[in-house]
Amino acid sequence: MSDTRARIYRHIESNPGVHFRELTRALDLATGQVQYHLGRLDRITSESINGRTHYYTASFDPWERHAIAFLRRETARDVLVTLVEREAARPGEVADHLDIARSTLEHHLSGLVEHDIVEKRRDGGRVMLALCRRDQTVELLATVDPTAPDRLSDRFTRLLDRLFESG
C-alpha cells in the first residue's frame, strides 16, 4: 500500500464517517488524488447521506454508518443527545430545548426516522420521539464529533430559521 493510501485509510479509521471534502482538507491532498486512492482501497465503504459521501472502514454495519453520518451534523447530534437524556420527548419540547425552529427539527428528524435512528410514535394522541437503539447511539456519540465546517453550517441554518420565525 502506498504512503498516501495508508494515510487516507488511517484518517478514515480514526475519523469514521468523514466526508470527502473534509478528507481532502485534513490530509491536504488534491481531490483527484483522494478519488484515485479511495478507488483502490477495498477495505473502505462509502455511504451517501444528505448529499454527502461519508467513508468508513468495513467494520461498521449500515445502521452504524447512517448514525455516524448524522452524529457528524451538530443539530442532528444535539437532537440525539437530547433523546439520550430524556428517553422520549415531544417534538416541540426538543425544538424548544435546542432553541431551533420546528421546521429545522423536522428536517433532521426526516433522515433520523428514515434510517431507524429515531422513532416517532403516538402516545395518547401525542407524537413522541425516542431513540431506536439507545445503547448503540450512546456508544457512537463517544466516537464522533462534528467538524468545524459542519458546526458552522448548522449554526448558519439555525440563525436563518430564527430570522424567518421572528420576521
C-alpha positions as CSV (number, residue, x, y, z in Angstrom):
1,M,0.0,0.0,0.0
2,S,1.4,3.4,-0.9
3,D,2.1,6.0,1.8
4,T,-0.8,8.2,0.6
5,R,-3.2,5.4,0.5
6,A,-2.1,4.4,4.0
7,R,-2.6,8.0,5.3
8,I,-6.1,8.0,3.8
9,Y,-7.0,4.7,5.4
10,R,-5.7,5.7,8.8
11,H,-7.6,9.0,8.7
12,I,-10.8,7.2,7.8
13,E,-10.2,4.6,10.5
14,S,-9.7,7.3,13.2
15,N,-12.5,9.6,11.8
16,P,-15.3,7.2,10.8
17,G,-17.9,8.9,8.6
18,V,-15.5,11.6,7.4
19,H,-16.9,13.1,4.2
20,F,-14.9,13.6,1.1
21,R,-14.2,17.4,1.4
22,E,-13.1,17.0,5.0
23,L,-10.8,14.2,3.9
24,T,-9.1,16.2,1.3
25,R,-8.7,19.2,3.6
26,A,-7.4,17.2,6.6
27,L,-4.8,15.4,4.5
28,D,-4.0,18.4,2.2
29,L,-4.4,16.3,-0.9
30,A,-5.9,17.1,-4.3
31,T,-9.4,15.8,-4.9
32,G,-8.3,13.7,-7.8
33,Q,-5.6,12.1,-5.7
34,V,-8.0,11.2,-3.0
35,Q,-10.5,9.8,-5.5
36,Y,-7.8,7.7,-7.1
37,H,-6.7,6.1,-3.8
38,L,-10.2,5.7,-2.4
39,G,-11.0,3.7,-5.6
40,R,-8.2,1.3,-4.7
41,L,-8.9,0.9,-1.0
42,D,-11.1,-2.3,-0.8
43,R,-11.4,-2.1,3.0
44,I,-13.3,1.2,2.8
45,T,-17.1,1.6,2.5
46,S,-18.8,4.7,1.4
47,E,-22.4,5.9,2.2
48,S,-24.2,8.9,0.6
49,I,-26.4,10.6,3.2
50,N,-28.0,14.0,2.8
51,G,-25.9,14.9,-0.2
52,R,-22.6,14.0,1.3
53,T,-20.5,10.9,0.8
54,H,-19.1,9.5,4.0
55,Y,-16.3,7.0,4.3
56,Y,-15.9,4.1,6.8
57,T,-13.8,1.1,7.4
58,A,-15.5,-2.1,6.7
59,S,-16.1,-2.8,10.4
60,F,-19.3,-0.6,10.6
61,D,-22.7,-2.1,9.7
62,P,-25.2,0.0,7.7
63,W,-27.1,1.3,10.7
64,E,-23.9,2.5,12.4
65,R,-22.8,4.2,9.2
66,H,-26.0,6.1,9.0
67,A,-26.0,7.0,12.7
68,I,-22.4,8.2,12.5
69,A,-23.2,10.4,9.5
70,F,-25.9,12.1,11.4
71,L,-23.7,12.5,14.5
72,R,-21.3,14.5,12.4
73,R,-24.0,17.1,12.0
74,E,-24.3,19.4,15.1
75,T,-28.0,19.8,15.1
76,A,-28.8,16.1,14.5
77,R,-26.3,15.3,17.2
78,D,-28.0,17.7,19.6
79,V,-31.3,16.0,18.9
80,L,-29.9,12.6,19.7
81,V,-28.2,13.8,22.9
82,T,-31.5,15.3,24.0
83,L,-33.2,12.0,23.4
84,V,-30.5,10.1,25.3
85,E,-31.0,12.4,28.2
86,R,-34.9,12.3,28.1
87,E,-35.6,8.8,26.9
88,A,-38.6,10.2,25.0
89,A,-39.9,13.7,24.2
90,R,-42.4,15.5,22.2
91,P,-41.0,17.3,19.1
92,G,-42.0,20.7,20.5
93,E,-40.0,20.0,23.7
94,V,-36.9,19.0,21.7
95,A,-37.2,22.1,19.5
96,D,-37.6,24.4,22.5
97,H,-34.8,22.8,24.4
98,L,-32.4,23.2,21.5
99,D,-33.8,26.6,20.6
100,I,-34.3,25.6,17.0
101,A,-37.3,26.1,14.7
102,R,-39.7,23.2,14.5
103,S,-39.0,23.1,10.7
104,T,-35.3,22.6,11.4
105,L,-36.1,19.8,13.8
106,E,-38.4,18.1,11.3
107,H,-35.7,18.4,8.6
108,H,-33.2,16.5,10.8
109,L,-35.9,14.1,12.0
110,S,-36.8,13.0,8.5
111,G,-33.4,11.5,7.9
112,L,-33.1,10.1,11.5
113,V,-36.5,8.4,11.3
114,E,-35.9,7.2,7.7
115,H,-32.7,5.4,8.9
116,D,-34.3,3.9,12.0
117,I,-32.2,6.0,14.4
118,V,-35.2,7.8,15.9
119,E,-38.7,6.7,16.0
120,K,-41.9,8.7,16.1
121,R,-44.7,7.0,18.0
122,R,-48.1,8.0,19.2
123,D,-48.7,8.1,23.0
124,G,-52.2,9.1,23.9
125,G,-52.7,11.2,20.7
126,R,-49.3,12.9,21.1
127,V,-46.3,12.3,18.9
128,M,-43.3,11.2,20.9
129,L,-39.7,10.8,19.8
130,A,-37.4,8.1,21.1
131,L,-34.1,6.5,20.0
132,C,-34.4,3.2,18.2
133,R,-31.1,1.8,19.6
134,R,-30.3,3.9,22.7
135,D,-27.2,1.9,23.9
136,Q,-25.6,1.8,20.4
137,T,-26.3,5.6,19.9
138,V,-24.6,6.3,23.2
139,E,-21.5,4.3,22.2
140,L,-21.3,6.1,18.8
141,L,-21.6,9.5,20.5
142,A,-18.3,8.9,22.1
143,T,-16.6,8.2,18.8
144,V,-17.7,11.1,16.6
145,D,-17.5,14.9,16.8
146,P,-18.9,17.3,14.2
147,T,-16.1,19.0,12.2
148,A,-15.8,22.8,12.3
149,P,-17.4,23.3,8.8
150,D,-20.3,21.1,9.8
151,R,-20.9,23.0,13.0
152,L,-20.7,26.4,11.1
153,S,-23.2,25.1,8.5
154,D,-25.7,24.0,11.2
155,R,-25.3,27.2,13.1
156,F,-25.9,29.3,10.0
157,T,-29.1,27.3,9.3
158,R,-30.3,27.8,12.9
159,L,-29.6,31.6,12.6
160,L,-31.6,31.8,9.4
161,D,-34.5,29.8,10.9
162,R,-34.6,32.3,13.9
163,L,-34.7,35.2,11.5
164,F,-37.5,33.8,9.4
165,E,-39.5,32.8,12.5
166,S,-39.3,36.3,14.1
167,G,-39.9,38.2,10.8
